[in-house]
Amino acid sequence: MKINDIVYAVINQGELTITTTQGKFIAHETLNWLKSHLDSQRFIQVHRNVLGSV
């Protein structure tokens, strides 16, 4: 999975689902962990449990 392929990410009941142009991936990390690894110019937190690309 490439960071440029990420469309959005959702955390639900402690499970992080990252949706990309290639499919969905599950990670056992927090949304804040993912957010810290992404470009804040390209990704915004649109809800307390959702990150989306702009």
N, C-alpha and C positions, 0 to 999 in steps of 0.2 A: 504494500500500500504506500502510495506517495502522498505527501501532504497536499500537493496541488490537486489531487483527486478528491479531497474531502469536500462534501456538499454541506453536511450538517452532522451534529452529534447530539445525542440525547442520553441523559442519565435517568434510569428508572429502577428503583429498588436496589441501588448499589451497583447496577450493571450499566456500563457505558457502551452504547451502540453507536458506532461511527459509520455513517452512510457515505459511500464514495461513488464515483462514476462507475466503479467496477463491481460494487455490491456492498453488503453490510458486514461489519466486523465487530466482534465483541471484545472488550478489554476490561480488565479488572483494575481500573484506575478511576480517579475522580475527574469530574469535569474541570475543576481547577488545574489539575495536572495537565490535561490536554490543552487547556487555554494557555498555560505557561509555555507550551511548546509551539504555539501557532503565532503567526504574524497578526498583531492587533489591528493592522490596517486592512486586513483581508477578512478577519473573522470577528463577529460581535456576539455578545451574549444577548439573545432576544427574549429569554425567559430564564428563570433561575435554574432550569434543568435543560436548556437548549442553547447550543452554539450554532451559528449559521454563517455561511460565507456570503460576502457582499459582492 
